[in-house]
Amino acid sequence: MEPAPELWTLLVISLPTKCATARMRIWRALKALGCAALRDGAYLLPTPSAQSAQLRDLADEAIQEGGQAWLLNVRAHDPAEAHAYRTLFDRTTDYAVWLAALSEDRKNLSGQDEAGIARLLRRHGRAFDAIAGTDFFPNDASVNASLQWRDFTSAIETLRSPGEPQPASGGIPRRDPAQYQGRDWATRRHLWVDRVASAWLIQRFIDPHARFLWLEHPADCPHDALGFDFDGAAFTHVGDKVSFEVLLASFGLDADRGLARLANMVHALDIGGAQAPEASGFEAVLAGARERLADDDALLAEIGRTLDSLYVHFSGKR
């Protein structure tokens, strides 16, 4: 049996010369949808794409502006014609331009402050999403772009959180919370996702009277303090678990539904994985708070309220 032919949607549109504003608005919308221009007024999209359904709205808008519009279903007659249509949507050049800009900015990452890093992430992230969102036929260029984007974001996380721990091997012993009350707890300063969530967890569920030390270097950790989230700390990454998850397991908190959901979010933001819908919002709030608050005690207090709210939400408690 021959494979089913690829289906395409063709929008043929004509607007009065006087409708310059509407013409520009519709043209920009067509470009954002990723349409291929066959000629002036003729625009093609793969029918199975989500964008093709939006062509009807643009056709209706053209008619309301006094123009004409036709939506046509198109089939490629043979493999050569199908290949020609697909070639119209090759995003290799778009990715190359984006990658060149990404490479240039990566050279100067170390000189950026937190606000500058956040701007770079937003700008390049929007550009990448715009290309990938209209990349209907991914190829080696899209795979390479995805890898470069992952490397770029990893480099930023390294800058934001120098000294990220390497996962230790072995099991996670169960601890008695009664032996961990009123203690000094220490971690690297300039808190990021895993550290701020772990500090909140300690304060909220393990040691309500905890005192926190924010270290410039892990080597500065006092011998009698309980370190977390750095190499050699009492509580740090083990196997595929981040420090927050290790603390949960250590103190028998991993059966708590709300904390388990928080752990999934922290894990994904810290080392990758399936993203919770709330993850990007939490990351944005934390990034903004770090720009405003230089003091880690103040940062923990503010982000702690956000984590309190997320915990209630994840627990299904009112």
Helices and strands as residue ranges (DSSP letters): E 7-14, H 20-33, E 36-39, E 42-46, G 50-54, H 55-64, E 68-75, H 79-87, H 92-107, G 109-111, H 114-133, H 140-160, G 177-180, E 184-188, H 193-201, I 202-206, E 211-215, G 218-220, E 226-227, H 243-250, H 257-271, H 279-292, H 296-315
